[in-house]
Amino acid sequence: MQEIVARAFAWGIAGMLIGPALVYSLMLVVLYSDPGCRSGSGACQLDVAINLTVGVVVGFVLFFVVTLIRGIHRRGREDET
């Protein structure tokens, strides 16, 4: 079990690098697709610090949990055989 958690933690660290890029790109797409933001109003400005912090947290949690579940599932299949 320790190797599964270590692998999940390593993938979580990778998610901390990938997550902010994905979240920030998604925010740009959402803001660009909103017609009210094209006029340059102040309500549509990006708060970089908050978006990147959310991206780091979401990236770590998502990658960690998915890798942990996959590892546990894989170990369960190996134990059955």
C-alpha positions in Angstrom: 0.0 0.0 0.0 2.9 2.3 0.7 4.1 2.1 -2.9 0.6 3.0 -4.1 0.5 6.1 -1.9 4.1 7.1 -3.0 3.1 6.8 -6.6 -0.1 8.7 -6.1 1.9 11.5 -4.2 4.4 11.7 -7.2 1.5 12.1 -9.6 -0.1 14.6 -7.3 3.1 16.7 -7.5 2.9 16.4 -11.3 -0.7 17.6 -11.1 0.5 20.7 -9.2 2.4 21.6 -12.3 -0.2 20.6 -14.9 -3.3 21.8 -13.0 -2.6 25.6 -13.0 -2.0 25.5 -16.8 -5.3 23.7 -17.4 -7.3 25.9 -15.0 -5.9 29.1 -16.3 -6.5 28.0 -19.9 -10.1 27.1 -19.1 -10.6 30.5 -17.4 -9.3 32.3 -20.5 -11.7 30.3 -22.8 -14.6 31.0 -20.5 -13.8 34.7 -20.3 -13.2 35.0 -24.0 -16.5 33.3 -24.8 -18.5 35.7 -22.5 -19.6 38.6 -24.7 -19.8 41.0 -21.7 -16.0 40.6 -21.1 -15.0 41.6 -24.6 -15.6 45.2 -23.9 -12.8 45.2 -21.3 -15.0 45.7 -18.2 -13.4 45.5 -14.8 -15.6 42.7 -13.7 -13.9 40.2 -16.1 -10.3 40.7 -15.0 -8.4 37.5 -14.0 -7.1 37.3 -10.5 -3.9 35.4 -11.2 -3.0 34.4 -7.7 -6.4 32.9 -6.8 -6.7 31.1 -10.2 -3.2 29.6 -9.9 -3.7 28.6 -6.2 -7.0 26.8 -7.1 -5.2 25.2 -10.0 -2.4 23.8 -7.8 -4.9 22.4 -5.3 -7.3 21.0 -7.8 -4.4 19.5 -9.8 -2.8 17.8 -6.8 -6.1 16.4 -5.5 -7.3 15.2 -8.9 -4.1 13.5 -9.9 -3.5 12.0 -6.4 -7.0 10.6 -6.0 -7.2 9.1 -9.5 -3.8 7.5 -9.2 -4.7 6.2 -5.7 -8.0 4.7 -6.9 -6.3 3.1 -10.0 -3.5 1.6 -7.8 -6.0 0.1 -5.3 -8.1 -1.2 -8.2 -5.1 -2.7 -9.9 -3.9 -4.4 -6.6 -7.4 -5.8 -6.1 -7.4 -7.4 -9.6 -3.9 -8.8 -9.0 -5.0 -10.4 -5.7 -8.0 -12.1 -7.4 -5.7 -14.0 -9.8 
